[in-house]
Amino acid sequence: MLEGKVITISISKEKEVTKENVPEVKVIENFGIEGNVHSSPWHRQASFLDIYTLERMKEIVGRPYSYGELAENITTDADLSQVEMGDLISAGKCLFEVTQIGKKCHHRRTIF
C-alpha cells in the first residue's frame, strides 16, 4: 500500500476547469468525493497527482502549475510513478484503489 501526505485537495462542479482547493472533503465509498464533478459509481472517482510530476511539468513547460490546475483532486508527496492498476493508496482516513493510470487532456497539454 502506498502512503504519503496529502498536500492539497481540489474539487470542481464542472468538467474541464481548474479545480478549487478546499481544506477538507467527504469521501463516499464507491461514489467518490462529495461535490466533485466526477462523483458517481464509476471507475474514476478521484484523480491523484504527485508533487514530483508538477515539478517535472514546471521544468518542461517553463512555468509552475497551481494545485488543481491539471484537474487532480488529491495532490500528494507520495511518488506515484510506480503505481500499478489495483494498487491501494492511503490518503487521510481513506483507502483508494487505482483503477486507471493517466487520463486524456481535453486541452491538448502534455500530461505525464
Sequence and secondary structure as in RCSB ss.txt:
>XXXX:A:sequence
MLEGKVITISISKEKEVTKENVPEVKVIENFGIEGNVHSSPWHRQASFLDIYTLERMKEIVGRPYSYGELAENIT
TDADLSQVEMGDLISAGKCLFEVTQIGKKCHHRRTIF
>XXXX:A:secstr
 EE  EEEEEE SSTTS  EEES   EETTTEETT TT SSSS S  EEEHHHHHHHHHHHSS   TTTTS SEE
ESS  TT  TT EEEETTEEEE        TT     
